Protein backbone atom coordinates (compact mmCIF):
# COMPACT_ATOMS: atom_id res chain seq x y z
CA UNK A 1 0.00 0.00 0.00
CA UNK A 2 2.89 2.37 0.69
CA UNK A 3 4.96 1.57 -2.40
CA UNK A 4 3.70 4.71 -4.14
CA UNK A 5 5.44 6.77 -1.46
CA UNK A 6 8.76 4.99 -2.03
CA UNK A 7 8.64 4.76 -5.82
CA UNK A 8 9.83 8.34 -6.51
CA UNK A 9 12.89 7.62 -4.34
CA UNK A 10 13.92 4.42 -6.17
CA UNK A 11 16.72 6.03 -8.25
CA UNK A 12 18.41 7.53 -5.19
CA UNK A 13 17.91 4.34 -3.17
CA UNK A 14 19.59 2.32 -5.92
CA UNK A 15 22.50 4.78 -6.00
CA UNK A 16 22.92 4.21 -2.26
CA UNK A 17 22.84 0.42 -2.73
CA UNK A 18 19.46 -0.01 -1.00
CA UNK A 19 17.33 -2.97 -2.11
CA UNK A 20 13.57 -2.47 -2.04
CA UNK A 21 11.42 -5.51 -1.23
CA UNK A 22 7.65 -5.31 -1.59
CA UNK A 23 4.86 -7.65 -0.52
CA UNK A 24 1.85 -7.17 -2.73
CA UNK A 25 0.36 -7.83 -6.15
CA UNK A 26 2.48 -5.42 -8.22
CA UNK A 27 3.54 -4.95 -10.95
CA UNK A 28 6.72 -3.26 -9.80
CA UNK A 29 9.53 -1.60 -11.74
CA UNK A 30 12.78 -3.45 -12.48
CA UNK A 31 15.08 -3.73 -9.49
CA UNK A 32 12.26 -4.07 -6.96
CA UNK A 33 12.01 -7.53 -5.34
CA UNK A 34 8.39 -8.74 -5.39
CA UNK A 35 8.21 -11.01 -2.36
CA UNK A 36 4.76 -12.44 -3.12
CA UNK A 37 6.06 -14.14 -6.28
CA UNK A 38 8.93 -15.65 -4.30
CA UNK A 39 6.60 -16.84 -1.53
CA UNK A 40 4.21 -18.40 -4.04
CA UNK A 41 7.11 -20.26 -5.69
CA UNK A 42 8.67 -21.41 -2.39
CA UNK A 43 8.50 -25.05 -1.38
CA UNK A 44 6.47 -26.14 1.63
CA UNK A 45 9.27 -28.57 2.54
CA UNK A 46 11.69 -27.51 5.26
CA UNK A 47 15.36 -27.29 4.43
CA UNK A 48 17.67 -29.56 6.48
CA UNK A 49 18.61 -28.07 9.86
CA UNK A 50 22.23 -27.52 8.87
CA UNK A 51 21.01 -24.95 6.32
CA UNK A 52 18.99 -22.76 8.70
CA UNK A 53 20.29 -23.57 12.18
CA UNK A 54 22.76 -20.90 13.39
CA UNK A 55 26.28 -22.06 14.15
CA UNK A 56 26.46 -19.72 17.14
CA UNK A 57 23.41 -18.49 19.06
CA UNK A 58 25.23 -15.19 19.62
CA UNK A 59 25.34 -14.55 15.85
CA UNK A 60 23.11 -11.79 14.51
CA UNK A 61 19.54 -12.88 13.91
CA UNK A 62 18.08 -9.49 12.96
CA UNK A 63 18.52 -5.75 13.24
CA UNK A 64 15.98 -3.44 14.85
CA UNK A 65 16.23 0.20 13.93
CA UNK A 66 16.08 2.55 16.89
CA UNK A 67 13.87 5.62 17.00
CA UNK A 68 16.86 7.94 16.89
CA UNK A 69 16.07 9.68 20.19
CA UNK A 70 19.79 10.16 20.79
CA UNK A 71 20.53 11.21 17.21
CA UNK A 72 19.91 9.58 13.86
CA UNK A 73 18.17 6.19 13.77
CA UNK A 74 20.62 3.30 13.85
CA UNK A 75 20.50 -0.47 13.70
CA UNK A 76 20.61 -2.41 16.95
CA UNK A 77 21.88 -5.97 16.60
CA UNK A 78 19.73 -8.77 18.06
CA UNK A 79 21.22 -12.25 18.46
CA UNK A 80 19.43 -15.56 17.92
CA UNK A 81 19.66 -16.17 21.67
CA UNK A 82 17.96 -12.85 22.52
CA UNK A 83 15.17 -13.61 20.02
CA UNK A 84 14.54 -17.02 21.58
CA UNK A 85 14.60 -15.53 25.07
CA UNK A 86 11.95 -13.01 24.02
CA UNK A 87 9.80 -15.81 22.61
CA UNK A 88 10.18 -17.62 25.94
CA UNK A 89 8.18 -14.83 27.59
CA UNK A 90 5.00 -15.98 25.88
CA UNK A 91 5.49 -19.52 27.14
CA UNK A 92 6.25 -18.19 30.61
CA UNK A 93 2.92 -16.37 30.81
CA UNK A 94 0.98 -19.20 29.14
CA UNK A 95 0.08 -17.22 26.01
CA UNK A 96 -1.45 -19.01 23.04
CA UNK A 97 -2.59 -18.18 19.51
CA UNK A 98 -6.06 -17.43 20.96
CA UNK A 99 -4.73 -14.51 23.01
CA UNK A 100 -4.72 -10.88 21.94
CA UNK A 101 -1.65 -8.86 22.86
CA UNK A 102 -1.98 -5.08 23.02
CA UNK A 103 1.32 -3.38 22.48
CA UNK A 104 1.96 0.02 24.05
CA UNK A 105 5.60 0.22 22.94
CA UNK A 106 6.65 1.36 19.48
CA UNK A 107 7.46 -1.53 17.13
CA UNK A 108 11.00 -0.21 16.65
CA UNK A 109 11.57 -0.85 20.36
CA UNK A 110 12.96 -4.37 20.78
CA UNK A 111 10.70 -5.20 23.70
CA UNK A 112 7.75 -4.12 21.57
CA UNK A 113 8.57 -5.89 18.35
CA UNK A 114 9.80 -9.19 19.77
C-alpha positions, 0 to 999 in steps of 0.5 A, a space after each residue: 500500500 505504501 509503495 507509491 510513497 517509495 517509488 519516486 525515491 527508487 533512483 536515489 535508493 539504488 545509487 545508495 545500494 538499498 534494495 527495495 522488497 515489496 509484498 503485494 500484487 504489483 507490478 513493480 519496476 525493475 530492481 524491486 524484489 516482489 516477495 509475493 512471487 517468491 513466496 508463491 514459488 517457495 517449497 512447503 518442505 523444510 530445508 535440512 537443519 544444517 542450512 537454517 540452524 545458526 552455528 552460534 546463538 550469539 550470531 546476529 539474527 536481525 537488526 531493529 532500527 532505533 527511533 533515533 532519540 539520541 541522534 539519527 536512527 541506527 541499527 541495533 543488533 539482536 542475536 538468535 539467543 535474545 530472540 529465543 529468550 523473548 519468545 520464551 516470555 509468551 510460554 512463561 505467561 501461558 500465552 497461546 494463539 487465541 490470546 490478543 496482545 496489546 502493544 503500548 511500545 513502538 514496534 521499533 523498540 525491541 521489547 515491543 517488536 519481539 
